[in-house]
Amino acid sequence: MITLYAFATPNNLKVLLGLEEMGLSYALKPVNIRQGEQKTDAFKALNANGKVPVLVDSDGPDGELVLTESAAILVYLAEKTHQLLPATGVSRIRVFEQLFFHASGISPAFGNAGYFQKLAPEPVPAAIERFHGEAIRLAGLLDDLLSRQAYVAGDAITIADLVHFGWFWRSSFVGVNLADMPHLNRWYETLLARPTFQTAIAKLDGLVPKA
Ligand SMILES: N[C@@H](CCC(=O)N[C@@H](CS)C(=O)NCC(=O)O)C(=O)O
């Protein structure tokens, strides 16, 4: 039995996309981060870092497995199901290249670009220039990569596409205009059209309580 603790944000969408793409059955437990539920003692017993997503697999390799970090969760699920991650060779390394590029580059730049433009209590122009500029530059690298191949790690969809998609799903929050990047836009629209992606997005949206 797989349980995913999550809320409607990019890092959580990444894991939901994986669960849907891999055809796994799972229970979804909302953790409302707008109300601070991720900072309760009960939740921090699952993740001392006080963040979602957290995956609990009662049928892990050594018994119950509690796992944090969206990219690590996707690697775990891919290896469990033998899907979306080549078993060996350069094509496998290309997936990890993109996962690390995402975790060290795209994710912090996009998160901070969105924060300083939309959420910061006061304007900090230098921070906007730095993080928004970096978000656009990194998206441009992906646009160039996708001018030569169908997916970010090669010719087949992998978990690397899922992690990048999570943040491009929030590109308007970040201020990255996909219309300016034709190859990235083609990739995004192709993924968005997949029924599994539509299901994951609908389930994620359902985690936000209706006003
Ligand atoms: N590196 C982590 C980041 C997790 C993360 O930042 N989660 C956010 C939501 S996208 C969160 O829980 N924020 C609430 C908080 O920091 O209090 C991952 O990829 O899973």
The ligand as an ORCA input file, in Angstrom:
! r2SCAN-3c Opt
* xyz 0 1
  N      13.423     19.250     -2.337
  C      12.104     18.920     -1.869
  C      11.322     20.205     -1.718
  C      10.014     20.002     -0.989
  C       9.310     21.333     -0.815
  O       9.932     22.412     -0.864
  N       7.991     21.256     -0.563
  C       7.223     22.454     -0.387
  C       6.000     22.415     -1.279
  S       6.490     22.403     -2.999
  C       6.753     22.551      1.049
  O       6.399     21.565      1.644
  N       6.733     23.768      1.574
  C       6.236     24.040      2.888
  C       7.281     24.613      3.807
  O       8.443     24.744      3.396
  O       6.909     24.949      4.910
  C      11.420     17.955     -2.863
  O      11.783     17.975     -4.050
  O      10.559     17.164     -2.448
*
